[in-house]
Amino acid sequence: MPIYAYKCAACGFAKDLLQKMSDPPLTDCPQCHQPSFSKQLTAAGFQLKGSGWYATDFKTGSSPVAAPAGGGDAPATTASPAKTDTPAATASASACAPNCACH
């Protein structure tokens, strides 16, 4: 729920109140009971601290992959991924039978 700043135009009483966005604005001052209590325009109290998603996800310094030269006249080819002996692949291979179909 947002926090709204209110101020009375009659007596100068000011207060920050936690309200739902769907709640109607307050009009009666809790101090002098005059109908001159109104919302104030304030800056948002919002700060981003820490490394953040921008610095970790998008700020790599690498450029995007360029399109191949030649205007795209050549047909596109697909390459199958190369099989590597990573620790995860070696661990899963040792759990299978020697002649299994998954490798």
N, C-alpha and C positions, 0 to 999 in steps of 0.2 A: 504494500500500500504506500502511496506517495505521502510525503510530508508537505503541507501547505503552510505558508506564512500568512498570517492575518494581522491587520492593524485597524484600530478604531480611529476614525477621523474626528470624533468628538473629544475623546480623552487621551488619545495617543497610546493606549494599551496595545502591546504587540505580543503575539504568541504563535508558536509553531504547533500545528495540529496534524496528527496522523488520521487520514480519512481515506475511504474508498473513492475511486474515481467516479462511481455512480452516486455517491452521496451528494445531496444538494449543498451549495455553499452556505456557510453560516452568515447571518446578517445581524444578529443581536450581540452586542458586546457583553462578555461575561463580567466585566468590571463595572461599567456604568449603565448597562442594560439599554443603551440607545441602539436604534437600527442602523448603525453606521460602521459595522464591522465588515471588512472586505478583504479579499485575497490580494496579496502583493505579488508583483512580478519579481522573481528571484532567479539567480543562476542555479543550475542543476548541481547538486553535490555528487559528482560522479568522477571517479579517478580510476585509471588503469595502472596497476603496479605489477612488477615482476617481469619475467621474460616475455610473457604473452604469446599468443598464437601467431602474430605477424612475424615476430623475430624468429620463431622456431620453424614455421611452416612456409613462409613466402620469401624471406630475406636471405636467399641462398647465393645471390650474385651470379648464378648461371643464366645463360641466355636460352630462350626456347629453341627447340629443334627446328632448323630451317628446312624448307621444302627442297627436294632434289632439283638440280639444274636441268634444263632441257624443256621446260614448259609443260611437263606432265604428259608428253606423247608416249612414253614407254609404259607398258602395262605394269601394274603393281604386282609385286611378288610378296609372298609371305614366307617367313623363315620359322622353322620349328625351333623351340628353345633347346639349347645345348644341355646335355646331361652332365652334371658336375658331381663330384664326390664331396659333398658337404657333410659335416658331422651329422646333420639330421637325416640325410639320405643314407649314410652309412649305418646309422642306428636302426632305421626302418628296414634296411636290407638284412641286417643280422637277425631281425625278429621273424623274417619270412623263411619259408623252406628254400633250399638251394635252387630249385627249378620252378619257382612260382611265376605266375603270369604278370605280376605287377612290376617287374623290373626288366 
